[in-house]
Amino acid sequence: MQKTFIRETSDGRKVEVIGPYVCVDGQPVADSVVEVKDHPNRRAILHTLPNAAFMAGPIVLTAEEASVVRGALLMAKPSPTDPIAINDQLRKAVNARNREAGIE
């Protein structure tokens, strides 16, 4: 499994992406990244840490750190080789883009 070092916490623990998980000291804490604006506790997070942009479980990430985490998580997923799976992935991406643009 590939390890990608993200940063060290203030108490000396390593935040890394190991395979498909964001880990703290080798223990998985999340498998995805959520924008703070979409997080249910966004007000408390932004009140405590105004520069927070993303969350990976209990880990607060800046935009740069989240970019590295997302890239490492994408690299850990196997790419589909089945034409039906590729078509399904493209369809989901187009639908998500249209939803964000307000097209239904």
Steps between C-alpha positions, in 0.01 A plus 500: 500500500618846414540754781470874440610727782269801544622671817580456864249603764589742778540207739742318267274244330532435126206566270538276195300346222558125510324320219137616488499654852611818672689382807635651820800305630407212271139475624228567238272794582334581166461379144388828343538876526208737569495874439442698818214689330317164463584376851216492757720672764643766268434792736686342790786393275541844344469671838782287638716478186424779252745368236335155488385412151445123515448222752613138483321347795628693804800640308484863384670563165597812310418517129855397407502202736156391378623509142785264588264274695247482215774418252638224721151355557433499125832325434404228748182410311541260211392649171213320330581291193151378424333718232170493690670621820678777308172611343329497842780709653474758218121513533527565876758775444283675239193475725692642797627790288148572376358492854761753614411723206131481591400288202280205582 
